[in-house]
Amino acid sequence: MKLEKPKGATHARLVTPEKKKAVAPVKDLDVFIGTAGVITWLKEMRGNSYKELGTTPFDGELET
């Protein structure tokens, strides 16, 4: 699956159907391979808080 990240996205949060969550920098998205769920694109703000930029369904596979 080809993921289209929004402009300014620095991190991604994956939420699985079992409600488990993981957050990773955009450059390390390969850690999500093999786990399906919904990716929420995030922009890191000051003070270690995040702003949500959008969501994308994810099937557990990345297109190279």
C-alpha positions as CSV (number, residue, x, y, z in Angstrom):
1,M,0.0,0.0,0.0
2,K,1.3,3.4,-0.9
3,L,1.0,5.8,2.0
4,E,0.4,9.5,1.3
5,K,1.6,11.5,4.3
6,P,0.2,15.0,4.7
7,K,2.6,18.0,4.4
8,G,4.3,18.7,7.8
9,A,3.7,15.2,9.3
10,T,6.6,14.2,11.6
11,H,5.1,11.2,13.3
12,A,2.5,8.5,12.8
13,R,0.3,6.7,15.3
14,L,-1.0,3.2,14.5
15,V,-4.1,2.0,16.2
16,T,-4.9,-1.7,15.7
17,P,-8.4,-3.3,15.7
18,E,-7.5,-4.6,19.3
19,K,-7.1,-0.9,20.3
20,K,-3.3,-1.2,20.8
21,K,-1.3,1.9,19.9
22,A,2.2,2.7,18.6
23,V,3.8,6.0,17.6
24,A,6.9,6.3,15.3
25,P,8.7,9.0,13.4
26,V,7.7,9.1,9.7
27,K,11.1,8.0,8.6
28,D,10.7,4.8,10.6
29,L,7.3,3.6,9.3
30,D,8.7,0.2,8.4
31,V,8.2,-0.8,12.1
32,F,4.5,-0.9,11.3
33,I,4.9,-3.6,8.6
34,G,2.8,-6.7,9.3
35,T,0.3,-4.9,11.6
36,A,-3.0,-3.7,10.1
37,G,-4.9,-0.8,11.6
38,V,-5.5,3.0,11.1
39,I,-2.6,5.4,10.9
40,T,-3.1,8.9,12.2
41,W,-0.6,11.4,10.9
42,L,0.8,13.8,13.5
43,K,2.9,16.9,13.6
44,E,5.0,17.3,16.7
45,M,4.5,20.7,18.4
46,R,6.4,22.4,21.2
47,G,6.2,20.7,24.6
48,N,6.1,17.2,23.1
49,S,2.4,17.5,22.1
50,Y,1.1,16.4,18.8
51,K,-1.4,17.9,16.3
52,E,-3.5,15.4,14.2
53,L,-3.3,16.0,10.5
54,G,-5.4,13.1,9.2
55,T,-6.0,9.4,9.1
56,T,-5.3,6.6,6.6
57,P,-6.4,2.9,6.7
58,F,-3.3,0.6,6.7
59,D,-3.2,-3.0,5.7
60,G,0.2,-3.9,7.2
61,E,2.1,-3.6,3.9
62,L,4.3,-0.8,2.5
63,E,4.9,-0.3,-1.2
64,T,8.6,0.2,-2.0
